[in-house]
């Protein structure tokens, strides 16, 4: 209960307190509330990050037999981008697999994209695949193609390492 005695003194819980002393108390209370909200937010973001699946393998496949771990393909040849996801904990959510064009000195752009809904038990894994046919060879500004996994329902993304291989180099048709 608050009672006013004069312009400089306030009674709070039976104690007389100088009005100027209340401002630091209010500031401290606001700072404590912000710290509590920050810790709670960090906990929820960290929890969502830990629940997301892990990329255990990413490779290119091509040909009729889907020959695995191909690093060179030809223009208009059927290529499959494959990513294996494994769960550390039981989890469920949406994942987008993107095949992106690696453009030198410019912004990379999506070439093929597919969204998947993933439901995994602890220790379980799944292979995601995107079929595409490269339309341009790796010459000039186009260095090649790479995979990116966007964890839509979780926090973050995974991008294939920036080297050739494992990124895909495309040659002109023989």
C-alpha positions in Angstrom: 0.0 0.0 0.0 1.3 3.4 -0.9 0.6 6.6 1.0 1.9 10.0 0.3 3.2 12.1 3.3 4.9 14.9 1.5 6.3 15.6 -1.9 9.6 13.8 -1.0 8.5 10.7 1.0 6.4 7.6 0.1 5.3 4.9 2.5 5.9 1.4 0.9 5.1 -1.7 3.0 5.1 0.3 6.1 8.5 2.0 5.5 9.1 5.6 4.6 11.2 5.9 1.4 12.5 9.0 -0.2 10.9 9.4 -3.6 14.3 9.8 -5.3 15.3 6.3 -4.1 12.4 4.7 -5.9 13.8 5.4 -9.4 16.9 3.2 -9.0 14.6 0.4 -7.6 12.4 0.6 -10.7 15.4 0.6 -13.0 16.8 -2.5 -11.2 13.4 -4.2 -11.4 13.2 -3.5 -15.2 16.8 -4.8 -15.7 16.0 -8.0 -13.7 12.9 -8.6 -15.9 14.9 -8.1 -19.1 17.6 -10.6 -17.8 14.9 -13.2 -17.0 13.3 -12.8 -20.5 16.7 -13.0 -22.2 17.6 -16.2 -20.3 14.2 -17.7 -21.2 14.6 -16.8 -24.8 18.1 -18.2 -24.9 16.9 -21.5 -23.4 14.1 -21.9 -26.0 16.4 -21.1 -28.9 19.1 -23.4 -27.7 16.6 -26.2 -27.1 15.3 -25.8 -30.7 18.8 -25.8 -32.0 19.7 -29.0 -30.1 16.5 -30.8 -31.4 17.3 -30.3 -35.1 18.6 -33.2 -37.1 22.3 -33.4 -38.1 23.6 -33.7 -41.7 25.7 -36.8 -41.6 26.4 -37.2 -45.3 25.8 -35.1 -48.5 26.7 -36.5 -51.9 25.8 -36.3 -55.6 24.5 -39.2 -57.6 24.0 -39.6 -61.3 23.3 -42.1 -64.1 20.8 -44.9 -64.4 22.3 -46.8 -61.5 22.5 -43.6 -59.4 26.2 -43.9 -59.0 27.0 -42.3 -55.6 29.7 -39.7 -54.8 29.9 -38.2 -58.3 31.7 -34.8 -58.3 31.6 -34.1 -62.1 28.5 -34.2 -64.3 27.5 -33.0 -67.8 25.0 -30.4 -68.9 21.5 -31.8 -69.1 22.6 -35.0 -67.3 20.2 -36.2 -64.6 21.8 -35.5 -61.2 20.4 -36.2 -57.7 21.5 -34.2 -54.7 21.3 -36.5 -51.6 21.5 -35.4 -48.0 21.3 -37.8 -45.0 19.8 -36.4 -41.8 20.1 -38.1 -38.4 18.3 -37.3 -35.2 20.0 -36.9 -31.9 16.6 -36.8 -30.2 13.1 -37.5 -31.4 12.1 -34.6 -33.6 9.7 -33.4 -36.3 9.6 -30.5 -38.6 10.1 -29.0 -42.1 13.4 -29.1 -44.0 14.2 -27.5 -47.4 16.9 -29.0 -49.6 18.3 -26.5 -52.1 20.7 -27.0 -55.0 22.4 -23.6 -55.5 24.5 -22.2 -58.3 27.9 -21.0 -57.0 28.4 -17.7 -58.9 31.8 -16.1 -58.7 31.8 -12.5 -57.2 28.0 -12.4 -57.0 25.0 -13.7 -55.0 24.4 -17.4 -55.4 20.9 -18.4 -56.6 18.7 -21.4 -56.1 18.6 -23.9 -59.0 16.4 -26.6 -57.6 14.4 -26.6 -54.3 12.3 -29.2 -52.5 10.7 -29.0 -49.0 10.3 -32.1 -46.9 8.4 -32.9 -43.7 10.7 -35.0 -41.4 9.7 -37.1 -38.4 12.6 -38.9 -36.8 13.0 -41.0 -33.7 16.2 -40.8 -31.7 19.1 -42.3 -33.7 17.0 -42.7 -36.9 18.1 -41.2 -40.2 16.5 -40.3 -43.5 17.8 -39.5 -47.0 16.5 -36.4 -48.8 16.8 -36.2 -52.6 16.4 -33.5 -55.2 16.6 -34.4 -58.9 17.8 -31.8 -61.4 19.5 -31.3 -64.7 22.3 -28.7 -64.8 21.7 -26.3 -67.7 25.1 -24.5 -67.6 28.7 -25.7 -67.5 31.1 -24.6 -64.8 32.8 -21.9 -66.8 33.1 -18.1 -66.5 31.2 -16.8 -63.5 29.5 -20.1 -62.7 31.9 -22.2 -60.6 29.5 -25.1 -60.0 26.6 -26.3 -57.8 26.3 -27.0 -54.1 23.7 -28.1 -51.5 22.2 -26.1 -48.7 19.8 -27.5 -46.1 17.4 -25.0 -44.4 16.0 -26.2 -41.1 12.7 -24.4 -41.4 11.2 -25.7 -38.1 14.4 -25.3 -36.2 17.2 -22.8 -36.0 19.9 -22.5 -38.7 21.0 -24.0 -41.9 23.8 -26.3 -43.3 25.9 -25.5 -46.3 28.2 -27.8 -48.3 31.9 -27.0 -47.8 33.2 -24.4 -50.2 35.6 -26.6 -52.2 35.5 -28.7 -55.4 34.9 -31.6 -54.5 32.5 -32.0 -52.7 30.7 -29.4 -54.7 29.6 -30.4 -58.2 31.5 -29.3 -61.3 29.5 -29.4 -64.6 31.2 -29.9 -68.0 29.8 -29.3 -71.5 28.2 -32.3 -73.1 30.7 -34.7 -74.8 
